[in-house]
Every structure is written in C-alpha cells, then in structure tokens.
Amino acid sequence: QVQLVESGGGLVQTGGSLRLSCVASGVQIEIVDMAWSRQPPGTEREFVSSISTNGNTNYSTGVAGRFTISADTAKKTVWLQMSGLEPRDTGVYYCNVNAIYGPPWARTLGAFEGRGTQVTVSS
C-alpha cells in the first residue's frame, strides 16, 4: 500500500514559520492528490490545504494567505510552508494522500494518512 512519513513540526513563537514535509512510499503508487489536515487540542480534525497533480490548490479560510502547499509528484512529496503562525494553528498536522496502488491487474484507489507531526505555537 502507501506509507506516509511527515516531518518538520516543532515549537515556534507567534509570527514564526515552519515547513512540513510528507513523503509517500510504496510499490507502483500513483498519486492522485495530497493534502494536509490538522487536529487542534480538544477539537475535531479540520482541513488545512490540498493540492492535485495538476497543481490546483485549496486552502481553508483560516490559513489562506499564510500557508502555501506545494508538491513534487515525481518525488511523491508534499510540503506545507506555514508563515505568520498563531497559537490557534497549534495541533497535530496530518498528511493525507489519495493514491492508486497495487499490481497492474488489480489497481486500487485508496486514501492514506500519516501518523502526524506536532506543531505548537506559543504566544
């Protein structure tokens, strides 16, 4: 199937920046689209941003203008550049990928998620 490994989280002060990375791996995988979601403490998971293989991007209202998503489908990597971070951006950030995987005679579309990386923004 598809394995996702996120990195780049950490502790930063208000107004600071972080860059998250997510690398997908697996046998004969074809990325359909990649996205980031987050789960602030004590709240539900929420969408942050997504990017399709043709480069179309989407952002939640709360991060638009501060975060930038980019991807290299050949390297099966997606990044999230976060600037102007605020305490409300604190949470666990997850990489989400829709990908086609499996042998040629049994290609399957699946949704995969990484284990998450913690982002903490101090005031």
Solvent accessible surface area in square Angstrom, and as a share of the most:
residue,aa,sasa,rsa
1,Q,132,0.59
2,V,11,0.06
3,Q,98,0.43
4,L,16,0.08
5,V,101,0.58
6,E,22,0.10
7,S,60,0.39
8,G,35,0.34
9,G,30,0.29
10,G,29,0.28
11,L,132,0.66
12,V,25,0.14
13,Q,137,0.61
14,T,72,0.42
15,G,51,0.49
16,G,20,0.20
17,S,59,0.38
18,L,33,0.16
19,R,129,0.47
20,L,0,0.00
21,S,26,0.17
22,C,0,0.00
23,V,72,0.42
24,A,5,0.04
25,S,55,0.35
26,G,35,0.34
27,V,119,0.69
28,Q,101,0.45
29,I,15,0.08
30,E,95,0.42
31,I,14,0.07
32,V,55,0.32
33,D,41,0.21
34,M,2,0.01
35,A,16,0.13
36,W,0,0.00
37,S,11,0.07
38,R,13,0.05
39,Q,65,0.29
40,P,21,0.13
41,P,98,0.62
42,G,91,0.88
43,T,73,0.42
44,E,146,0.66
45,R,95,0.35
46,E,66,0.30
47,F,94,0.39
48,V,0,0.00
49,S,0,0.00
50,S,23,0.15
51,I,18,0.09
52,S,36,0.23
53,T,75,0.44
54,N,112,0.57
55,G,43,0.41
56,N,93,0.48
57,T,57,0.33
58,N,88,0.45
59,Y,70,0.26
60,S,28,0.18
61,T,134,0.78
62,G,29,0.28
63,V,0,0.00
64,A,57,0.44
65,G,84,0.80
66,R,46,0.17
67,F,5,0.02
68,T,77,0.45
69,I,6,0.03
70,S,46,0.30
71,A,35,0.27
72,D,42,0.22
73,T,61,0.36
74,A,90,0.70
75,K,139,0.59
76,K,54,0.23
77,T,11,0.06
78,V,0,0.00
79,W,53,0.18
80,L,0,0.00
81,Q,66,0.29
82,M,0,0.00
83,S,42,0.27
84,G,32,0.31
85,L,0,0.00
86,E,51,0.23
87,P,61,0.38
88,R,134,0.49
89,D,0,0.00
90,T,23,0.13
91,G,1,0.01
92,V,42,0.24
93,Y,0,0.00
94,Y,33,0.12
95,C,0,0.00
96,N,41,0.21
97,V,1,0.01
98,N,54,0.28
99,A,0,0.00
100,I,48,0.24
101,Y,41,0.16
102,G,15,0.14
103,P,46,0.29
104,P,95,0.60
105,W,211,0.74
106,A,48,0.37
107,R,95,0.35
108,T,61,0.36
109,L,115,0.57
110,G,16,0.16
111,A,84,0.65
112,F,28,0.12
113,E,83,0.37
114,G,7,0.07
115,R,225,0.82
116,G,23,0.22
117,T,19,0.11
118,Q,89,0.39
119,V,0,0.00
120,T,48,0.28
121,V,7,0.04
122,S,42,0.27
123,S,129,0.83
